[in-house]
């Protein structure tokens, strides 16, 4: 009887094992069939005759077992546009850490007598991009007002000296190689600076007056050192709208021109400033004065060949930025060039003692080599991707995404990326599909260049990375978006 039971158990076990093996084989077969369907459909999509003159690089890999699901030109160098921000934010996360905060110390020279500081007030810049209304509940002057309050709490209401800005942590040039000169006035081309305020921009609001048939404007912050020339006029037809807000290159002279329809909504534009460190000091000087702290001297930005003796200065207080884990959400979800390039120069200054674009790029490239990105597949001149002199192969982006997926800080990168149909630069894309809320990906765009790279199915049975780079296409960008979205939807099925 006992032998019979043992034989019966062995038979049951054998049949169970065979059943499980068949089920697993069937699952593997289904998965491979699914992958084969994906391959065929992607190949069909990118074989459209309208894309014949485009350079297309695509790489899709399963994070479950490393199987390459699809690849097309994975080793070809292409312009990444804002996909470059994935490299910048990943390098910053791994090397600076998610809790990193920019420190902006405020020093005083000389001695305090009653409520008077007999010396200079020095602001030592370290590249903080966050001193703006993007934080602090939209109060663009909050940080400067808090500094005034701190000085008053110390009993200081008069400074017999100058307001000095130490901007030397970053090196020139303020704009990267290959940035278009005709983009210079616009917010996405803001100058880098160790001392920065309001994204180094002036915010314009422009609206029509139906009664006077004129165009009015307001600016933030109010800055007496800039000049605004308003040549805009009101028109009756919305189809005749030609309003343009710009700046004369190399000068803080702003032009409002063209026609604005009489029933148009208020137009909001952020236009860059020249000499952002001076701008920082001008607005700080004004806020301190408004808060009851008088400065008898002027403002001065320390040049590279000047020396400041901090050993004899007194550190009054230190302003801290939000943590890096929050800052990179602005970089990736908003695709903010200024934040990205501030991070790049910060890494150059901190790790290479070279706070220039070149110093930051060299550090990022060195770090990429350490995680397995071959040097011939990555060339950069900035951290934002604005320059057309950046070149990246899809395999480099794929290696980065795979490495970060297995890194302890992956959550911070993943959460910083736009989510399909939900937020960021893909909030209006892939809505109502399986990709909505499932695809976390970084966009990239400069004229005739479109990229989309990231993750899909994270936390599900078959997580994947994907890289899509379309260069030199002649169809409307909306058509490229549709193809990229369709591919994401295929992967999410």
Secondary structure as UniProt FT lines:
FT   HELIX           2..46
FT   HELIX           49..51
FT   TURN            52..53
FT   STRAND          55..62
FT   TURN            63..65
FT   STRAND          68..72
FT   TURN            74..75
FT   STRAND          77..78
FT   HELIX           81..83
FT   HELIX           84..96
FT   TURN            98..99
FT   STRAND          103..108
FT   STRAND          111..113
FT   TURN            114..115
FT   STRAND          116..118
FT   STRAND          121..124
FT   TURN            133..134
FT   HELIX           136..138
FT   TURN            140..141
FT   HELIX           142..153
FT   TURN            154..155
FT   STRAND          158..159
FT   STRAND          163..166
FT   TURN            168..169
FT   TURN            177..178
FT   HELIX           181..183
FT   TURN            184..185
FT   HELIX           187..189
FT   HELIX           198..200
FT   STRAND          201..209
FT   TURN            210..213
FT   STRAND          214..220
FT   TURN            224..225
FT   STRAND          227..230
FT   STRAND          233..235
FT   HELIX           238..240
FT   STRAND          244..247
FT   TURN            249..250
FT   STRAND          253..257
FT   STRAND          259..261
FT   TURN            262..263
FT   STRAND          267..272
FT   HELIX           276..290
FT   TURN            291..292
FT   STRAND          294..295
FT   STRAND          299..302
FT   TURN            304..305
FT   HELIX           310..312
FT   STRAND          314..320
FT   HELIX           324..329
FT   HELIX           330..334
FT   HELIX           337..352
FT   HELIX           357..370
FT   TURN            371..372
FT   HELIX           375..377
FT   STRAND          378..379
FT   TURN            388..389
FT   STRAND          391..393
FT   HELIX           394..405
FT   TURN            408..409
FT   HELIX           410..416
FT   TURN            420..422
FT   HELIX           424..426
FT   TURN            427..428
FT   TURN            431..432
FT   TURN            434..438
FT   STRAND          440..446
FT   TURN            447..448
FT   STRAND          449..456
FT   TURN            458..459
FT   TURN            461..462
FT   STRAND          464..471
FT   HELIX           477..492
//
